[in-house]
Amino acid sequence: MDVSLKMRPTKSRGRDLVLLLRLAMRNLLRTGVRLWLNALVIAISIVIILFSRGIYAGLGHEMLHSLEKTEVAGGHLWAKGFDPLDNTTFDLSLASVPESVQKAIKEGKACSQLYANGTLYYHGKVLPVTLRGIEPGQEVLSLPTKKLAQAKANGAIPVLLGLRMSDVLGLADDDTFVIKWRDSKGVFDGADFKVVELMDTVNPRVDSNTIWLSTERLQQMLVAKGKATCIIVKKEKYLSTFHDVDEALWQRKNIGQLTAWVHRLVQDKEKGGRIIFMLLIFLACVGIFNSQTLAVFKRRKEIGMLMALGLRRRQVIRLFTYEGVITSFLALGLAFMIGAPLLYWTSTTGLLMDHIKGTGAPIPERLRTHYSPELIVVTIAIIFFITTFVSWYPTAKIAKMSPVKALTGRH
């Protein structure tokens, strides 16, 4: 007896749900083209929102990947006062490499970099450049530095150049040019340099106005034996193993600190995208809101009859809400059919980004959009919540309407 009493409300709720869903589906099918137009607007909004958010996510992903491969690796040690974006700090930011770091460099766990300013002369062209020394045998960064040890420069100093740099100067493999610099004692000197490799890199920060040569050769040029400006570790955990590092001379920089500017850049770009995001949701919701509001007043007699036959006000509100939810599910199916091929193509083939070249952003020639499960679920959940809300809100009017007034068509 007690069990049957407990089970009866559950069965009743189940029957109510099935009944309301059938009524909602019947009402939607009667609307004809309007149903498909509303669903199509929501579907297109979902696809465009996912596509735009995928571009921003892919932008951040590609930039971080490029930086970690060619510049950041597992983290840095910076000589005190060093700022890679301020070349006036290069001459003042020299520090002796600690023994534990020297051991890590020999074991391939780290590499050192030495920065210096110089002036390049080539066929009447004069260009201020950054000289960057690096160990030729290093495997910490994805740069073709081994060429610095293998190449024969016939008396000139072998160097690596990026394709952007070579295009600016019109340089090619085996071309020679002159660079003048000032050493740590304040003495100016100059020498011939020979291009032994042109490297194609996505990251312009290791290419533009940059000349790469071996650390040992640059130390000789600067009269700075055993000194470096920056230490780059292969994995972030190695930063904490250097116990003999003088904190007064070296600053530890983890991956988060070195890539913070990328996150800020993507967030700034996303702010503009949020306006489009909100506009698309607004347009999608307006269609449902108008449809539901029209249905509330156009179907007053039907609603009054349902209420007179015993349908509670709460059930009437649920009926209209279910109509909006079903429309959202139909839109999700359309979004999958329309968007799946497009989003798959942009995430595998990518978008051509030739117009980005020269902006200084480490972006590849083709930008692949990135769609994480979290991004997809959150975007769809937000749209479902908003469309459900705008389906429910107009029916609040129904709760105040008496069946008699509804049947007579009065407010």
VEXDREN-2710 file (C-alpha; in Angstrom, 1 decimal):
% VEXDREN-2710
k/r/px/py/pz
1/MET/0.0/0.0/0.0
2/ASP/2.7/2.4/1.0
3/VAL/4.8/1.4/-2.0
4/SER/1.9/2.1/-4.5
5/LEU/1.3/5.5/-3.0
6/LYS/4.9/6.4/-3.4
7/MET/5.1/5.1/-6.9
8/ARG/1.9/6.8/-8.2
9/PRO/3.3/10.4/-8.2
10/THR/6.3/9.2/-10.2
11/LYS/4.2/7.5/-12.8
12/SER/1.9/10.5/-13.0
13/ARG/4.9/12.8/-13.6
14/GLY/6.1/10.5/-16.3
15/ARG/2.7/10.5/-18.0
16/ASP/2.6/14.3/-17.7
17/LEU/6.0/14.6/-19.3
18/VAL/5.1/12.4/-22.3
19/LEU/1.8/14.2/-22.7
20/LEU/3.4/17.6/-22.7
21/LEU/6.2/16.6/-25.0
22/ARG/3.6/15.2/-27.5
23/LEU/1.6/18.4/-27.3
24/ALA/4.8/20.5/-27.7
25/MET/5.9/18.5/-30.8
26/ARG/2.4/18.8/-32.3
27/ASN/2.3/22.5/-31.8
28/LEU/5.8/23.0/-33.3
29/LEU/5.0/20.9/-36.4
30/ARG/1.9/23.0/-36.9
31/THR/4.1/26.2/-37.1
32/GLY/5.7/24.8/-40.3
33/VAL/8.4/27.0/-41.8
34/ARG/8.7/29.2/-38.7
35/LEU/10.0/26.3/-36.7
36/TRP/12.8/25.6/-39.3
37/LEU/13.7/29.3/-39.6
38/ASN/14.1/29.6/-35.8
39/ALA/16.1/26.4/-35.6
40/LEU/18.3/27.5/-38.5
41/VAL/19.0/30.9/-36.9
42/ILE/20.1/29.2/-33.7
43/ALA/22.2/26.6/-35.6
44/ILE/24.0/29.3/-37.6
45/SER/24.6/31.2/-34.4
46/ILE/26.1/28.1/-32.7
47/VAL/28.4/27.5/-35.7
48/ILE/29.6/31.1/-36.0
49/ILE/30.2/31.4/-32.2
50/LEU/32.1/28.1/-32.1
51/PHE/34.1/29.1/-35.2
52/SER/35.1/32.5/-33.8
53/ARG/36.0/31.2/-30.4
54/GLY/37.9/28.4/-32.1
55/ILE/40.0/31.0/-34.0
56/TYR/40.9/32.7/-30.7
57/ALA/41.7/29.4/-29.0
58/GLY/43.8/28.3/-32.0
59/LEU/45.6/31.6/-32.1
60/GLY/46.7/31.2/-28.5
61/HIS/47.5/27.5/-29.0
62/GLU/49.7/28.1/-32.1
63/MET/51.5/31.1/-30.6
64/LEU/52.3/29.3/-27.3
65/HIS/53.5/26.2/-29.3
66/SER/55.7/28.4/-31.4
67/LEU/57.2/30.3/-28.5
68/GLU/57.8/27.1/-26.4
69/LYS/59.7/25.5/-29.3
70/THR/61.9/28.4/-30.4
71/GLU/62.2/30.7/-27.4
72/VAL/60.8/29.7/-24.1
73/ALA/61.3/25.9/-23.8
74/GLY/61.0/25.0/-20.0
75/GLY/61.8/28.4/-18.6
76/HIS/64.7/31.0/-18.3
77/LEU/67.3/32.4/-16.0
78/TRP/67.8/36.1/-16.8
79/ALA/70.8/38.1/-15.8
80/LYS/69.9/40.9/-13.5
81/GLY/68.4/43.9/-15.4
82/PHE/68.0/41.9/-18.6
83/ASP/64.9/42.7/-20.8
84/PRO/64.8/41.0/-24.2
85/LEU/62.6/43.8/-25.6
86/ASP/65.0/46.5/-24.5
87/ASN/68.3/46.4/-26.3
88/THR/69.8/49.1/-24.0
89/THR/70.0/46.4/-21.2
90/PHE/72.1/44.0/-23.2
91/ASP/75.5/45.5/-22.5
92/LEU/74.7/45.7/-18.8
93/SER/73.2/42.3/-18.3
94/LEU/76.1/39.9/-18.2
95/ALA/76.7/37.4/-15.5
96/SER/79.0/34.4/-14.9
97/VAL/77.3/31.0/-15.6
98/PRO/77.1/29.0/-12.3
99/GLU/78.7/25.6/-12.2
100/SER/75.4/23.7/-11.9
101/VAL/74.2/25.4/-15.1
102/GLN/77.4/24.6/-16.9
103/LYS/76.9/21.0/-16.0
104/ALA/73.3/21.1/-17.3
105/ILE/74.4/22.6/-20.6
106/LYS/76.9/19.8/-21.1
107/GLU/74.2/17.3/-20.3
108/GLY/71.8/18.9/-22.9
109/LYS/69.4/20.0/-20.2
110/ALA/70.0/23.7/-20.9
111/CYS/71.6/26.2/-23.2
112/SER/73.0/29.7/-22.7
113/GLN/72.4/32.8/-24.8
114/LEU/74.5/35.9/-25.0
115/TYR/73.0/39.1/-26.3
116/ALA/74.8/42.1/-27.8
117/ASN/74.1/45.1/-30.0
118/GLY/75.7/45.5/-33.4
119/THR/75.4/47.4/-36.7
120/LEU/75.2/45.5/-40.0
121/TYR/76.7/46.8/-43.3
122/TYR/75.8/45.2/-46.6
123/HIS/75.9/46.7/-50.1
124/GLY/75.3/50.2/-48.8
125/LYS/72.6/49.1/-46.3
126/VAL/73.0/49.8/-42.6
127/LEU/70.8/48.0/-40.1
128/PRO/71.0/47.8/-36.3
129/VAL/70.9/44.1/-35.2
130/THR/70.9/41.9/-32.2
131/LEU/73.7/39.4/-31.9
132/ARG/72.6/36.3/-30.1
133/GLY/75.1/33.6/-29.1
134/ILE/74.0/30.0/-28.6
135/GLU/75.7/26.6/-28.2
136/PRO/75.8/25.0/-31.7
137/GLY/75.1/21.5/-30.3
138/GLN/72.0/22.5/-28.2
139/GLU/68.7/20.6/-28.5
140/VAL/66.7/22.8/-26.1
141/LEU/65.3/25.0/-28.9
142/SER/64.1/24.0/-32.3
143/LEU/66.7/26.0/-34.2
144/PRO/69.2/24.6/-36.7
145/THR/72.2/25.7/-34.7
146/LYS/74.3/22.7/-35.6
147/LYS/75.2/24.4/-38.8
148/LEU/77.2/26.9/-36.8
149/ALA/79.7/24.1/-35.9
150/GLN/79.6/22.2/-39.2
151/ALA/79.9/25.1/-41.7
152/LYS/83.2/26.4/-43.1
153/ALA/83.2/30.1/-43.4
154/ASN/86.7/30.6/-44.8
155/GLY/87.9/33.2/-42.2
156/ALA/84.5/34.8/-41.7
157/ILE/82.3/34.1/-38.7
158/PRO/79.5/31.6/-39.5
159/VAL/76.0/32.9/-38.7
160/LEU/72.3/31.9/-39.0
161/LEU/69.7/34.2/-40.4
162/GLY/65.9/34.0/-40.6
163/LEU/64.1/34.3/-43.9
164/ARG/62.5/37.6/-42.8
165/MET/65.9/39.0/-42.1
166/SER/67.4/37.8/-45.4
167/ASP/64.4/39.2/-47.3
168/VAL/65.0/42.7/-45.8
169/LEU/68.7/42.7/-46.7
170/GLY/68.6/40.6/-49.9
171/LEU/71.0/38.0/-48.4
172/ALA/71.3/34.4/-49.5
173/ASP/73.4/31.4/-48.4
174/ASP/77.1/31.9/-48.5
175/ASP/76.8/35.7/-48.7
176/THR/79.1/37.8/-46.5
177/PHE/78.6/41.1/-44.7
178/VAL/80.2/43.2/-42.0
179/ILE/79.1/43.8/-38.5
180/LYS/80.5/46.4/-36.1
181/TRP/80.0/46.0/-32.3
182/ARG/81.3/47.2/-28.9
183/ASP/82.8/44.8/-26.5
184/SER/82.4/44.7/-22.7
185/LYS/85.5/47.0/-22.3
186/GLY/83.9/49.7/-24.5
187/VAL/86.2/49.0/-27.5
188/PHE/84.6/49.0/-31.0
189/ASP/85.5/46.2/-33.4
190/GLY/84.2/44.7/-36.6
191/ALA/84.5/41.5/-38.6
192/ASP/83.2/39.6/-41.7
193/PHE/80.3/37.3/-41.2
194/LYS/79.0/34.6/-43.5
195/VAL/75.5/33.2/-43.9
196/VAL/75.7/29.4/-43.5
197/GLU/72.0/28.7/-43.0
198/LEU/68.7/30.5/-43.6
199/MET/66.1/29.2/-41.2
200/ASP/62.3/29.3/-41.7
201/THR/60.7/29.9/-38.3
202/VAL/57.2/31.0/-37.4
203/ASN/58.4/33.1/-34.5
204/PRO/59.6/36.5/-35.7
205/ARG/61.2/37.3/-32.3
206/VAL/64.0/35.0/-33.2
207/ASP/64.3/36.2/-36.8
208/SER/63.7/39.9/-37.3
209/ASN/67.0/42.0/-36.9
210/THR/68.7/39.0/-35.3
211/ILE/72.0/37.4/-36.1
212/TRP/72.8/33.9/-34.5
213/LEU/76.3/32.7/-33.9
214/SER/78.0/30.4/-31.4
215/THR/78.2/31.6/-27.8
216/GLU/81.9/30.9/-27.6
217/ARG/82.6/33.1/-30.6
218/LEU/80.5/35.9/-29.2
219/GLN/82.1/35.7/-25.8
220/GLN/85.5/36.2/-27.6
221/MET/84.1/39.2/-29.5
222/LEU/82.8/40.8/-26.3
223/VAL/85.7/39.8/-24.1
224/ALA/83.2/38.1/-21.8
225/LYS/84.5/34.6/-21.3
226/GLY/82.2/32.3/-19.3
227/LYS/79.4/34.9/-19.2
228/ALA/75.8/34.8/-20.5
229/THR/72.7/37.0/-20.6
230/CYS/70.1/34.2/-20.5
231/ILE/69.9/30.5/-19.6
232/ILE/67.2/28.4/-21.2
233/VAL/66.2/25.1/-19.6
234/LYS/64.7/22.2/-21.5
235/LYS/62.1/21.3/-18.8
236/GLU/60.6/23.6/-16.2
237/LYS/61.6/21.2/-13.3
238/TYR/65.3/21.9/-14.0
239/LEU/64.9/25.5/-12.8
240/SER/64.7/24.4/-9.2
241/THR/67.8/22.2/-9.4
242/PHE/70.3/25.1/-9.8
243/HIS/71.1/25.5/-6.1
244/ASP/74.3/27.6/-6.6
245/VAL/72.5/30.3/-8.6
246/ASP/73.0/33.7/-7.0
247/GLU/69.5/35.3/-6.8
248/ALA/71.1/38.7/-6.8
249/LEU/72.6/38.1/-10.2
250/TRP/70.0/35.8/-11.8
251/GLN/66.2/35.9/-12.0
252/ARG/64.1/32.7/-12.6
253/LYS/61.3/33.0/-15.2
254/ASN/58.9/30.1/-15.5
255/ILE/56.8/29.4/-18.6
256/GLY/53.7/31.2/-17.3
257/GLN/55.7/34.4/-16.8
258/LEU/57.3/34.2/-20.2
259/THR/54.1/33.5/-22.1
260/ALA/51.8/35.9/-20.1
261/TRP/51.8/38.4/-22.9
262/VAL/50.3/35.8/-25.3
263/HIS/47.4/35.2/-22.9
264/ARG/46.8/38.9/-22.5
265/LEU/46.9/39.4/-26.3
266/VAL/44.3/36.6/-26.9
267/GLN/42.1/37.9/-24.1
268/ASP/42.2/41.4/-25.6
269/LYS/41.2/40.0/-29.0
270/GLU/38.4/37.9/-27.4
271/LYS/36.9/41.1/-25.9
272/GLY/35.9/42.2/-29.4
273/GLY/34.7/38.7/-30.2
274/ARG/32.4/38.7/-27.2
275/ILE/30.4/41.6/-28.8
276/ILE/29.7/39.4/-31.9
277/PHE/29.1/36.5/-29.6
278/MET/26.4/38.4/-27.6
279/LEU/24.9/39.8/-30.8
280/LEU/24.5/36.4/-32.4
281/ILE/22.9/35.0/-29.2
282/PHE/20.6/38.0/-29.1
283/LEU/19.5/37.4/-32.7
284/ALA/18.9/33.7/-32.1
285/CYS/16.8/34.5/-28.9
286/VAL/14.8/37.2/-30.5
287/GLY/13.3/34.7/-33.0
288/ILE/12.3/32.3/-30.2
289/PHE/11.0/35.1/-28.0
290/ASN/8.9/36.6/-30.7
291/SER/7.6/33.1/-31.7
292/GLN/6.7/32.3/-28.1
293/THR/5.1/35.7/-27.4
294/LEU/3.1/35.4/-30.6
295/ALA/2.0/31.9/-29.6
296/VAL/0.9/33.0/-26.1
297/PHE/-1.5/35.6/-27.5
298/LYS/-2.5/33.8/-30.7
299/ARG/-3.3/30.5/-28.9
300/ARG/-5.1/32.0/-25.9
301/LYS/-8.3/30.1/-26.6
302/GLU/-6.4/26.9/-26.9
303/ILE/-4.6/27.6/-23.6
304/GLY/-7.8/28.4/-21.9
305/MET/-9.4/25.2/-23.1
306/LEU/-6.4/23.2/-21.9
307/MET/-6.6/24.9/-18.5
308/ALA/-10.4/24.3/-18.4
309/LEU/-9.8/20.6/-19.1
310/GLY/-7.5/20.4/-16.1
311/LEU/-4.1/21.4/-17.3
312/ARG/-2.4/23.3/-14.5
313/ARG/-0.8/26.7/-15.1
314/ARG/2.6/25.2/-14.3
315/GLN/2.0/22.5/-16.9
316/VAL/1.1/25.1/-19.5
317/ILE/4.3/27.0/-18.8
318/ARG/6.3/23.7/-19.1
319/LEU/4.5/23.1/-22.4
320/PHE/5.8/26.3/-23.9
321/THR/9.2/25.8/-22.4
322/TYR/9.4/22.3/-23.9
323/GLU/8.7/23.8/-27.3
324/GLY/11.7/26.1/-27.0
325/VAL/13.8/23.2/-25.8
326/ILE/12.8/21.0/-28.7
327/THR/13.6/23.9/-31.1
328/SER/17.0/24.1/-29.5
329/PHE/17.7/20.4/-29.9
330/LEU/16.6/20.6/-33.6
331/ALA/19.0/23.6/-34.0
332/LEU/21.8/21.5/-32.4
333/GLY/21.2/18.8/-35.1
334/LEU/21.2/21.4/-37.9
335/ALA/24.4/23.0/-36.4
336/PHE/26.1/19.6/-36.4
337/MET/25.2/19.0/-40.1
338/ILE/26.2/22.5/-41.1
339/GLY/29.2/23.1/-38.8
340/ALA/30.9/19.7/-38.4
341/PRO/32.5/19.7/-41.9
342/LEU/33.5/23.4/-41.7
343/LEU/34.9/23.2/-38.2
344/TYR/36.8/19.9/-39.0
345/TRP/38.3/21.5/-42.1
346/THR/39.5/24.6/-40.2
347/SER/41.0/22.5/-37.4
348/THR/42.9/20.2/-39.8
349/THR/43.7/22.3/-42.9
350/GLY/43.7/25.7/-41.3
351/LEU/43.0/29.2/-42.4
352/LEU/45.5/31.0/-44.6
353/MET/47.1/33.9/-42.6
354/ASP/49.4/35.6/-45.1
355/HIS/48.0/39.0/-44.1
356/ILE/49.4/38.5/-40.6
357/LYS/53.0/38.4/-41.8
358/GLY/55.0/41.4/-40.6
359/THR/52.9/42.1/-37.5
360/GLY/55.4/40.5/-35.2
361/ALA/53.0/37.8/-33.9
362/PRO/54.4/34.2/-33.9
363/ILE/51.6/32.8/-36.1
364/PRO/52.1/30.1/-38.8
365/GLU/51.2/30.5/-42.4
366/ARG/48.1/28.5/-41.8
367/LEU/46.2/28.9/-38.5
368/ARG/44.4/25.8/-37.3
369/THR/41.4/26.5/-35.1
370/HIS/41.2/24.7/-31.8
371/TYR/38.0/23.3/-30.4
372/SER/38.3/21.8/-26.9
373/PRO/35.5/19.7/-25.5
374/GLU/35.1/22.3/-22.8
375/LEU/34.7/25.1/-25.4
376/ILE/32.0/23.1/-27.3
377/VAL/30.1/22.0/-24.2
378/VAL/30.2/25.5/-22.5
379/THR/29.1/27.3/-25.7
380/ILE/26.2/24.9/-26.4
381/ALA/25.2/25.0/-22.7
382/ILE/25.0/28.8/-22.6
383/ILE/22.9/29.0/-25.8
384/PHE/20.6/26.2/-24.5
385/PHE/20.1/28.0/-21.2
386/ILE/19.4/31.4/-22.8
387/THR/17.0/29.9/-25.4
388/THR/15.2/27.9/-22.7
389/PHE/14.9/31.1/-20.6
390/VAL/13.4/33.1/-23.4
391/SER/11.0/30.3/-24.1
392/TRP/9.8/30.3/-20.5
393/TYR/9.7/34.0/-19.9
394/PRO/6.8/35.0/-22.2
395/THR/4.6/32.2/-20.6
396/ALA/4.8/34.1/-17.2
397/LYS/1.8/36.0/-18.6
398/ILE/-0.2/32.8/-18.8
399/ALA/0.1/32.2/-15.0
400/LYS/-2.0/35.4/-14.5
401/MET/-4.6/34.5/-17.1
402/SER/-7.9/33.0/-16.0
403/PRO/-9.4/30.2/-18.2
404/VAL/-12.6/32.2/-18.7
405/LYS/-10.7/35.2/-20.2
406/ALA/-8.5/33.0/-22.2
407/LEU/-11.5/31.2/-23.8
408/THR/-13.2/34.5/-24.6
409/GLY/-10.0/35.9/-26.1
410/ARG/-9.8/38.7/-23.5
411/HIS/-6.6/39.8/-21.6
END
